[in-house]
Amino acid sequence: MKRLLVPIDFSETSRNAARYAAALAADLKGTKLAFYHVFSPVLAGSDGTPLENNTEARRQVVEMALGNIVADLPPGLDIETIAEEGDSLTENLVRYVRHQGADMIIMGLTGATRLQQLLMGSNSLNMALEAVCPVLIVPPNAAYRGVKNILFATDMKNAKTSTPIHQLRSVLSIFEANLHIVNIDVDHYVELTEEYKKEKADLQQMLDGFNPEFYFIRIGDFVETINIFSKDKDIDLIITVPRKHNFFSALFNPSNTKRLLYHTHVPVVAIRE
């Protein structure tokens, strides 16, 4: 059974991520959803006296609110709700995944207010970097429409050692989709180098069974190229490996985030090992 974990902060963006996850789960047989919220520890007054000490009552309130989100979704889905106390969503999520397991985390990029936008954006990036499992980041207005075409963005360098092949194959195995492997490099000329041909051969071997198509593009603006390619090939999901100076770091640059995530509706899956 596949298990998808969906952090909920009750913003519209996280609700949209819940709707996306629910539609995805409805498409996949044997999938369980877990809607997860972390509520803050008890606050104290200026003299240190707890302002509220009934943790269980607060948990019940949160679980009721999560239940209301579940009630707004189509019936027949296998959904559980989890409310835990904690200081950090990222730390709680990492601990939960390591103890309870999850095949994928599905979360929105931003929250409702400017502060929540910063917090949720940071949480999404932090979870992607933790590498406990693949993280699917849903743009604010994205709607699930099935996954028929997947783009894997890679720098094509040291594929055997730098590609998290276990997580990549795990994500690809969830979907029956066409796989497009895209490398964008301003140094490409008329012909590919022998080094790139070797990297391509290595990836073909590592992704045996998924029949990838390869694209080598020489252009300067990475994000714009991914955006154009996604429209041309009707891409439903982008997979990338977050590390310094690659697509994922560009993705979280404020201007590029606006250009890509806010002007398109293609979710991004971050994988690491």
Sequence and secondary structure as in RCSB ss.txt:
>XXXX:A:sequence
MKRLLVPIDFSETSRNAARYAAALAADLKGTKLAFYHVFSPVLAGSDGTPLENNTEARRQVVEMALGNIVADLPP
GLDIETIAEEGDSLTENLVRYVRHQGADMIIMGLTGATRLQQLLMGSNSLNMALEAVCPVLIVPPNAAYRGVKNI
LFATDMKNAKTSTPIHQLRSVLSIFEANLHIVNIDVDHYVELTEEYKKEKADLQQMLDGFNPEFYFIRIGDFVET
INIFSKDKDIDLIITVPRKHNFFSALFNPSNTKRLLYHTHVPVVAIRE
>XXXX:A:secstr
 EEEEEE  SSHHHHHHHHHHHHHHHHSTTEEEEEEEEE    B TTS BS   HHHHHHHHHHHHHHHHHTS T
T EEEEEEEE S HHHHHHHHHHHH  SEEEEES  SSHHHHHHHHHHHHHHHHH SS EEEE TT       EE
EEE   SSHHHHS HHHHHHHHHH   EEEEEEE TT  SS  HHHHHHHHHHHHHTTTS  EEEEE  S HHHH
HHHHHHHTT  EEEE   TTSHHHHHTSHHHHHHHTTT    EEE   
